[in-house]
Amino acid sequence: MERNYKTQMEAARKGIITPEMEVVAKKEHMDVEELRGYIAEGRAIIPANIKHKCLNPEGIGSMLTTKINVNLGISRDATDYDKEIEKVEKTVELGAHAIMDLSSHGNTQPFRQKLVAESPVMLGTVPVYDAVIHYQRDLKELSGKDFIDVIRMHAEDGVDFVTLHCGINKKTLDQIKNEKRKMNLVSRGGSLIYAWMTMTGEENPFFEYYDEILEICREYDVTISLGDACRPGCLADASDISQIDELVRLGELTARAWEKDVQVMVEGPGHMPMDQIAANMKIQETLCKGAPFYVLGPIVTDIAPGYDHITSAIGGAIAAQNGASFLCYVTPAEHLGLPNVEDVREGIIATKIAAHAADIANKLPHARDIDDKMADARRNLDWEAQFDLAMDKKKACEKRIEYAPEDEDTCSMCGKFCSIRSMNKALEGLEIDIL
């Protein structure tokens, strides 16, 4: 059946319930008409390129369960696409909701097209990375239109959302020079655009040709993820003028996208002390009028390389409890190198814990159901049920085997001193044997 709407937002505004809305509403235990209203307002989105035929759609919004994204892709120092496919398979197996292909080397299009053809999760890209690779020209030799053409190529390939650093412009050049940030710009895409503007003297093409970009995204129903080029890369730069000034501009760009029925989410920090996270979420909600917020972490301390999946999960849980709706995972390899499959697994699990904890705190429908089932399994000393309910069943089983107890109805930490075992017996009027 031919669609009589271009985007999910246009359909919602016309009162049309799309197949994707039906799927998402069922997953979220929500009335589909209520969901349609949120999408019409821009407060919820369903990134779903019309060419991504195998997509299992997901909704992103503060009133929905918190979603998580996995970054992967090759680089000049790590060119094995088979390893990246293994990461894709692990991502789907562990229940992540999105993949961003951040490949920055080689012929990226076949991998991107393979993901669209085979992956059921949402797919995102950062087209500015691909511009230099696709054209095989140095950054300063690219024209503004070259960047726009790469966006169209990614849209035609079927990606569901694109990160575009539209919020920096010539004003930002002087701001960054004069403000003397400790870490300058740590956004890879933002730094490339900054460098291109510096070398060419021209305006940011993503800002200058924004209306043309909106037409491309409307044609394929591609969601724009408004990138935060000025996100803080260390605690010292959190909530500074550059970050907030860019966020004001992203709010303006959000409104312009909505005028064209183009779905938008807004990216956020970054490194940030815990006490600033809630306020940042509220500022974003105000400036961007409730558009979904997509955060990297936030990472709450700068001194934990090798453990940044933990620092990120702490910040992510606080952010999601206060309005962030999409968490980009961080792995133990953050700041150190390209993550391997085990790093990806640990990053996904840590981020899922943060997301789930926030959903419980936000009292989303049925969010705590599985936790209550786990409590029942623990009370009954039902180890198999505990494994089945565990977020990472494989690791739970491995730990149980590694620390095998003498008696199967206990664990090797408490043995017959187990409080659950003792209480079960006491309540049943049975003798409690310790020795």
C-alpha positions as CSV (number, residue, x, y, z in Angstrom):
1,M,0.0,0.0,0.0
2,E,1.4,3.4,-1.0
3,R,2.1,5.8,2.0
4,N,0.1,9.0,1.9
5,Y,2.6,10.6,4.3
6,K,6.4,11.2,4.0
7,T,7.4,10.9,7.7
8,Q,6.2,9.4,10.9
9,M,5.8,13.0,12.2
10,E,3.6,14.0,9.2
11,A,1.5,10.9,9.6
12,A,1.0,11.6,13.3
13,R,0.0,15.2,12.6
14,K,-2.5,13.9,10.0
15,G,-4.0,11.6,12.6
16,I,-2.6,8.5,10.8
17,I,-1.6,5.5,12.9
18,T,1.4,3.9,11.1
19,P,2.4,0.2,11.3
20,E,5.6,1.4,13.2
21,M,3.5,3.2,15.7
22,E,1.4,0.1,16.3
23,V,4.6,-2.0,17.0
24,V,6.1,0.6,19.3
25,A,2.9,1.2,21.3
26,K,2.6,-2.5,22.0
27,K,6.2,-2.7,23.2
28,E,5.7,0.3,25.4
29,H,2.3,-0.9,26.9
30,M,0.9,2.4,25.7
31,D,-2.3,3.4,23.8
32,V,-1.3,4.0,20.2
33,E,-3.3,7.2,20.0
34,E,-1.3,8.6,23.0
35,L,1.9,7.7,21.2
36,R,0.7,9.3,18.0
37,G,0.2,12.5,19.9
38,Y,3.7,12.5,21.3
39,I,5.2,12.0,17.8
40,A,3.0,14.8,16.4
41,E,4.5,17.1,19.0
42,G,8.1,16.0,18.4
43,R,8.5,14.7,21.9
44,A,8.8,11.1,20.7
45,I,10.3,9.7,17.5
46,I,10.4,6.5,15.5
47,P,13.6,6.5,13.4
48,A,12.6,4.4,10.4
49,N,14.0,5.0,7.0
50,I,11.6,3.9,4.3
51,K,14.3,1.7,2.8
52,H,15.2,-0.2,6.0
53,K,12.7,-3.0,5.4
54,C,13.9,-5.5,8.1
55,L,13.7,-2.8,10.9
56,N,12.0,-3.8,14.1
57,P,11.0,-0.2,15.0
58,E,11.6,1.4,18.4
59,G,10.4,4.6,19.9
60,I,12.6,7.2,21.6
61,G,11.2,9.7,24.0
62,S,11.3,10.6,27.7
63,M,7.9,8.9,28.3
64,L,9.1,5.6,26.7
65,T,11.6,3.1,27.9
66,T,15.2,4.3,27.7
67,K,16.9,3.1,24.5
68,I,20.6,2.4,24.1
69,N,23.0,2.8,21.1
70,V,26.1,0.9,20.2
71,N,29.0,2.5,18.2
72,L,31.1,0.3,16.0
73,G,32.9,0.5,12.6
74,I,36.4,0.2,11.3
75,S,39.4,2.6,11.4
76,R,42.8,2.8,9.7
77,D,44.3,0.7,12.5
78,A,41.4,-1.9,12.7
79,T,40.1,-2.9,9.3
80,D,38.5,-6.3,10.0
81,Y,34.8,-6.1,9.0
82,D,34.3,-9.6,10.2
83,K,35.0,-8.4,13.7
84,E,32.5,-5.6,13.2
85,I,29.8,-8.1,12.1
86,E,30.6,-10.1,15.2
87,K,29.9,-6.9,17.2
88,V,26.7,-6.4,15.3
89,E,25.5,-9.9,16.2
90,K,26.4,-9.4,19.9
91,T,24.5,-6.1,19.8
92,V,21.3,-7.7,18.6
93,E,21.8,-10.7,20.9
94,L,22.1,-8.5,24.0
95,G,19.1,-6.4,23.1
96,A,20.6,-3.0,22.2
97,H,18.2,-0.8,20.2
98,A,20.5,0.9,17.7
99,I,23.9,0.8,16.0
100,M,25.9,3.7,14.7
101,D,28.4,2.8,12.0
102,L,31.3,5.2,12.7
103,S,33.7,3.7,10.1
104,S,36.5,6.1,9.1
105,H,38.5,4.1,6.6
106,G,38.1,2.1,3.4
107,N,35.0,1.5,1.3
108,T,32.3,2.0,3.9
109,Q,29.2,1.7,1.7
110,P,29.0,-2.1,1.3
111,F,29.1,-2.5,5.1
112,R,26.5,0.1,5.6
113,Q,24.2,-1.5,3.0
114,K,24.7,-4.9,4.6
115,L,23.6,-3.5,7.9
116,V,20.5,-2.0,6.4
117,A,19.7,-5.3,4.6
118,E,20.2,-7.6,7.6
119,S,20.0,-5.7,10.9
120,P,16.7,-5.3,12.7
121,V,17.9,-2.5,14.9
122,M,17.9,1.2,14.1
123,L,21.0,2.4,12.2
124,G,22.8,5.7,12.4
125,T,25.8,7.3,10.8
126,V,27.9,10.4,10.9
127,P,28.1,11.5,7.2
128,V,31.0,13.9,7.7
129,Y,33.3,11.0,8.5
130,D,32.4,9.4,5.2
131,A,33.0,12.5,3.1
132,V,36.7,12.4,3.1
133,I,36.7,8.6,2.5
134,H,34.1,8.6,-0.2
135,Y,35.6,11.4,-2.3
136,Q,39.2,10.4,-1.4
137,R,40.2,14.0,-1.1
138,D,41.7,16.0,1.8
139,L,39.3,17.8,4.0
140,K,40.0,21.3,2.6
141,E,39.4,20.1,-1.0
142,L,35.8,19.2,-0.2
143,S,33.0,21.6,-1.1
144,G,30.0,22.3,1.0
145,K,27.8,20.5,-1.5
146,D,30.0,17.4,-1.2
147,F,29.0,17.0,2.4
148,I,25.3,17.4,1.5
149,D,25.6,14.7,-1.3
150,V,27.0,12.3,1.3
151,I,24.0,12.8,3.5
152,R,21.8,11.9,0.5
153,M,23.9,8.8,-0.2
154,H,23.4,7.6,3.4
155,A,19.7,8.3,3.2
156,E,19.4,6.4,0.0
157,D,21.3,3.5,1.6
158,G,18.6,3.3,4.2
159,V,20.1,4.6,7.5
160,D,17.5,5.6,10.0
161,F,19.2,8.6,11.6
162,V,22.2,10.8,10.8
163,T,24.3,12.8,13.2
164,L,24.9,16.3,11.8
165,H,26.9,18.9,13.6
166,C,24.7,21.8,12.5
167,G,24.9,23.9,15.6
168,I,28.4,25.4,15.1
169,N,29.0,28.3,12.8
170,K,31.5,31.0,12.2
171,K,30.6,32.5,15.6
172,T,31.8,29.3,17.2
173,L,35.3,29.7,15.7
174,D,36.0,32.8,17.7
175,Q,34.2,31.5,20.8
176,I,36.4,28.4,21.0
177,K,39.6,30.5,20.4
178,N,38.7,33.1,23.0
179,E,37.1,30.8,25.7
180,K,40.3,28.8,26.3
181,R,38.6,25.5,27.0
182,K,40.8,22.8,28.6
183,M,39.9,20.2,26.0
184,N,38.8,22.3,23.0
185,L,36.4,20.3,20.8
186,V,36.4,16.5,21.5
187,S,33.6,15.7,19.0
188,R,35.3,14.0,16.0
189,G,32.6,15.3,13.6
190,G,32.6,18.7,15.2
191,S,36.4,19.1,15.0
192,L,36.3,18.1,11.3
193,I,33.7,20.8,10.5
194,Y,35.6,23.3,12.6
195,A,38.8,22.5,10.8
196,W,37.1,22.7,7.4
197,M,35.6,26.2,8.2
198,T,39.1,27.3,9.4
199,M,40.8,26.2,6.3
200,T,38.2,27.3,3.7
201,G,36.8,30.4,5.4
202,E,33.3,29.2,4.6
203,E,30.3,28.7,6.8
204,N,29.4,25.2,8.2
205,P,27.6,23.5,5.3
206,F,25.3,21.6,7.6
207,F,24.2,25.0,9.0
208,E,24.2,26.9,5.7
209,Y,22.3,24.2,3.7
210,Y,20.0,23.0,6.5
211,D,16.9,23.5,4.5
212,E,18.2,21.3,1.7
213,I,19.2,18.7,4.3
214,L,15.6,18.7,5.7
215,E,14.2,18.0,2.2
216,I,16.5,14.9,2.0
217,C,15.5,13.7,5.4
218,R,11.8,14.2,4.7
219,E,12.1,12.3,1.4
220,Y,13.4,9.1,3.1
221,D,12.1,9.7,6.6
222,V,15.5,10.0,8.1
223,T,15.7,11.3,11.7
224,I,18.2,14.1,12.3
225,S,20.4,13.6,15.4
226,L,21.6,17.1,16.0
227,G,25.2,16.6,17.1
228,D,26.8,18.5,19.9
229,A,30.1,19.6,18.5
230,C,30.8,21.5,21.7
231,R,30.0,18.7,24.2
232,P,32.4,18.8,27.1
233,G,35.3,16.4,26.9
234,C,36.3,16.8,30.5
235,L,34.7,17.9,33.8
236,A,36.3,21.4,33.6
237,D,34.4,22.2,30.4
238,A,31.0,21.0,31.4
239,S,28.1,23.5,31.1
240,D,30.3,26.2,29.7
241,I,29.3,29.0,27.3
242,S,30.2,27.1,24.1
243,Q,28.1,24.1,25.1
244,I,25.0,26.1,26.1
245,D,25.2,28.5,23.2
246,E,25.3,25.5,20.8
247,L,22.3,24.0,22.6
248,V,20.3,27.3,22.0
249,R,21.0,27.0,18.3
250,L,20.1,23.3,18.3
251,G,16.7,24.3,19.8
252,E,16.2,26.7,16.9
253,L,17.2,24.0,14.3
254,T,14.8,21.6,16.0
255,A,11.9,24.0,15.4
256,R,12.9,24.4,11.8
257,A,12.9,20.6,11.3
258,W,9.5,20.2,12.8
259,E,8.1,22.8,10.3
260,K,9.1,20.3,7.6
261,D,7.7,17.2,9.6
262,V,11.3,15.9,10.0
263,Q,11.9,14.0,13.2
264,V,14.7,15.2,15.5
265,M,16.7,14.2,18.5
266,V,19.3,16.3,20.2
267,E,22.7,15.1,21.4
268,G,24.1,16.0,24.7
269,P,27.2,15.7,27.0
270,G,29.8,14.4,27.3
271,H,31.8,14.6,30.5
272,M,29.9,16.2,33.4
273,P,29.9,16.2,37.2
274,M,26.9,14.4,38.6
275,D,25.5,17.5,40.2
276,Q,25.1,19.2,36.9
277,I,23.4,16.4,34.9
278,A,19.8,17.0,36.1
279,A,20.0,20.7,35.4
280,N,21.4,20.1,31.9
281,M,18.5,17.7,31.1
282,K,16.0,20.4,32.1
283,I,17.8,23.1,30.1
284,Q,17.7,20.9,27.0
285,E,14.1,20.1,27.5
286,T,13.3,23.8,27.7
287,L,15.5,25.0,24.8
288,C,14.6,22.1,22.5
289,K,10.9,22.0,23.5
290,G,10.9,18.4,24.6
291,A,12.7,16.8,21.7
292,P,14.3,13.5,22.7
293,F,17.7,13.9,24.2
294,Y,20.6,11.5,23.2
295,V,23.5,11.5,25.6
296,L,27.0,10.0,25.6
297,G,27.3,9.0,29.2
298,P,27.6,11.5,30.7
299,I,31.0,10.4,32.0
300,V,31.1,11.6,35.6
301,T,34.9,11.5,36.3
302,D,37.9,11.8,34.0
303,I,40.3,9.4,35.8
304,A,38.9,5.9,35.0
305,P,40.2,4.8,31.6
306,G,39.5,1.1,31.3
307,Y,36.4,1.5,33.5
308,D,34.5,4.2,31.6
309,H,31.6,1.9,31.0
310,I,31.0,2.3,34.7
311,T,31.5,6.1,34.9
312,S,29.2,6.4,31.9
313,A,26.5,4.1,33.4
314,I,26.4,6.3,36.6
315,G,25.9,9.4,34.5
316,G,23.5,7.7,32.1
317,A,21.2,6.5,34.9
318,I,21.0,10.1,36.3
319,A,20.4,11.6,32.9
320,A,17.7,9.1,32.0
321,Q,15.9,9.6,35.3
322,N,15.9,13.3,34.5
323,G,14.6,13.2,30.9
324,A,17.3,11.7,28.6
325,S,15.7,9.1,26.4
326,F,18.6,7.6,24.4
327,L,21.9,6.5,25.9
328,C,25.0,6.0,23.8
329,Y,27.0,3.1,25.3
330,V,30.6,3.6,26.5
331,T,33.0,0.7,26.6
332,P,36.0,0.0,28.8
333,A,38.1,0.9,25.7
334,E,36.8,4.5,25.7
335,H,39.7,7.0,25.4
336,L,42.0,4.0,24.7
337,G,41.2,2.3,21.4
338,L,38.7,0.6,19.2
339,P,36.6,-1.8,21.4
340,N,36.8,-5.6,20.9
341,V,33.7,-7.9,21.1
342,E,34.2,-8.3,24.9
343,D,34.4,-4.5,25.4
344,V,31.2,-4.2,23.4
345,R,29.4,-6.7,25.6
346,E,30.5,-5.0,28.8
347,G,29.5,-1.6,27.4
348,I,26.1,-2.8,26.4
349,I,25.4,-4.5,29.7
350,A,26.5,-1.5,31.8
351,T,24.4,0.9,29.7
352,K,21.4,-1.5,29.9
353,I,21.7,-1.5,33.6
354,A,21.6,2.3,33.7
355,A,18.6,2.5,31.3
356,H,16.6,-0.1,33.2
357,A,17.4,1.5,36.6
358,A,16.1,4.9,35.2
359,D,13.0,3.3,33.8
360,I,12.2,1.8,37.3
361,A,12.8,5.2,38.9
362,N,10.5,6.9,36.4
363,K,7.8,4.3,37.1
364,L,7.3,3.3,33.5
365,P,4.6,0.6,33.0
366,H,5.8,-2.9,33.8
367,A,9.5,-1.7,34.1
368,R,9.9,-3.5,37.4
369,D,8.1,-6.7,36.5
370,I,11.3,-8.6,35.7
371,D,12.9,-7.4,39.0
372,D,9.9,-8.8,41.0
373,K,10.3,-12.1,39.2
374,M,14.0,-12.2,40.1
375,A,13.1,-11.5,43.7
376,D,10.7,-14.5,43.7
377,A,13.4,-16.7,42.1
378,R,15.9,-15.7,44.7
379,R,13.5,-16.3,47.6
380,N,12.9,-19.8,46.2
381,L,16.6,-20.4,45.6
382,D,15.7,-21.2,42.0
383,W,19.1,-20.7,40.3
384,E,17.9,-21.6,36.8
385,A,15.1,-19.0,37.0
386,Q,17.7,-16.4,38.2
387,F,19.9,-17.2,35.2
388,D,17.0,-16.9,32.8
389,L,16.0,-13.5,34.2
390,A,19.5,-12.1,34.4
391,M,20.5,-9.3,32.1
392,D,23.6,-11.3,31.2
393,K,22.7,-14.9,31.6
394,K,26.1,-16.2,30.3
395,K,28.1,-14.3,32.9
396,A,25.7,-15.2,35.7
397,C,26.1,-18.9,34.9
398,E,29.9,-18.6,34.6
399,K,30.2,-17.0,38.0
400,R,28.0,-19.7,39.6
401,I,30.1,-22.4,38.1
402,E,33.4,-20.6,39.0
403,Y,32.4,-20.3,42.6
404,A,30.5,-23.6,43.0
405,P,29.2,-24.2,46.5
406,E,29.3,-27.5,48.5
407,D,25.4,-27.5,48.7
408,E,23.5,-26.6,45.6
409,D,20.8,-24.8,47.5
410,T,23.3,-22.2,48.7
411,C,26.2,-20.1,47.3
412,S,29.8,-20.2,48.3
413,M,29.7,-16.9,50.1
414,C,27.1,-17.8,52.8
415,G,26.8,-21.6,52.5
416,K,24.3,-22.7,55.2
417,F,24.4,-19.3,56.8
418,C,22.3,-18.1,53.8
419,S,19.6,-15.8,55.2
420,I,17.1,-16.9,52.5
421,R,17.6,-20.6,53.3
422,S,17.3,-19.9,57.0
423,M,14.1,-17.8,56.7
424,N,12.5,-20.3,54.4
425,K,13.1,-23.1,56.9
426,A,12.1,-21.0,59.8
427,L,8.8,-19.9,58.3
428,E,8.0,-23.5,57.4
429,G,8.8,-24.6,61.0
430,L,11.8,-26.7,59.9
431,E,15.0,-27.2,61.8
432,I,17.8,-24.9,60.6
433,D,21.0,-26.9,60.2
434,I,24.1,-24.8,60.1
435,L,26.9,-27.1,61.1
